[in-house]
């Protein structure tokens, strides 16, 4: 009798192996043991397999029950996916584990798919090449010897496990039978996201209790196309952890750590489109997840239609910037100075609402800057009226922004800040000078202060003494328009 013990606490296992063990446990949870050529036991930390038949018969039966190709999709019965879920899972697999043409066969004739993303909104339409064959449904001759027994060392292709091997000069990566078996079931434990610019994200969870994870995974909703479209790798990882938190609030067994593989083009290989570009290891607090959840709802994907009537799902430019800050334990607005320079159009409404989540110290500084900007703006309005011209809001705004973003050192920025606050006095800055000074000079905080100062000016929506907005109506209409705030789905 052959016996295999696959433990998530085996020191020879990596995160993908442990996730694969859990994926195997999930696959076994819906199989009928009485008709199987093997026996199994799934515990909190391991999956135990045994069989009396030859290895090939047992492994082949297990894979045939787990993976099938139906209607052009990779079908995994245990996942219980609807049509959108089957598409997102299949497309996710094709752009990660099955990215290489040797690993899958696609139909030469694409078919048009349409999905309803939101009731009352136009359908999303796109072309999809049905799956005809793939690595997980083949015979696996290369892993068995002539007698049908598992080889002691099995070659594992780099494009089978994204990012595993980048340089084949030293040969292929060799895996043990146990390790190889774990990786065969890794795909059903992962989440997949499509990113802008022909990139994809593969999210691998950290699993500490197999039985609890299986129960949780069985409560997953089917993956929608809207959820499949992500604005960035950090966004993908946080979205996955947020989903885990919303499904199960038991902190003891909840998945609170994951790795995100960002895959896309690399200059050194023109044959594959989804090579490893970066790896993110993400573990955040519930407070950070709550902040991300707010941002997620403020900067959602949007359905767009062009002049030809074609529709696509566009993603936010702001959300990936905020997510990348959160996964590196920075304040959510960190780097706004650089972000504004490279993104002249941003989702202003959402940014205004995000400023409600500043800390008490940040709020004092933020209010002081907005008070100074209000005083400055009133001065510019009066001057424009005296000269009989319309206020050039962008020009006067950029002028003050330039004064605050020009400094390159803490003393220079402190001097510029004091000059602005003293020249354009407001009640919001009265009596908080010591708080502003301490926050600005603590822990070399000046760059963060610069980001927050620029954000305060950009998100200003205050009203003058007459109760009317100080921002010209034409400018309000322009900045409230969201038609250019999103990247097209490519």
GICOR-V213609 format. One record per helix or strand of 2 or more residues. SS is the DSSP state (~ for helix, > for strand). FROM is the first residue (numbers start at 0). LEN is the number of residues. If there is no record, write none. Layout:
SS,FROM,LEN ; SS,FROM,LEN
//
This chain:
>,1,6 ; ~,14,14 ; ~,32,3 ; >,38,4 ; >,45,6 ; ~,54,12 ; >,67,3 ; >,72,3 ; ~,76,3 ; ~,82,12 ; ~,100,3 ; >,103,3 ; >,110,5 ; >,123,5 ; >,130,4 ; ~,134,3 ; ~,140,3 ; >,153,3 ; ~,167,3 ; >,172,3 ; ~,176,8 ; ~,185,4 ; >,190,5 ; >,198,7 ; ~,209,8 ; ~,224,4 ; ~,232,15 ; >,257,7 ; >,274,8 ; ~,285,13 ; >,301,4 ; >,310,6 ; ~,317,10 ; ~,335,7 ; ~,347,10 ; ~,359,27 ; ~,392,13 ; ~,409,14 ; ~,426,3 ; ~,432,12 ; ~,445,13 ; ~,472,8 ; >,485,2
//
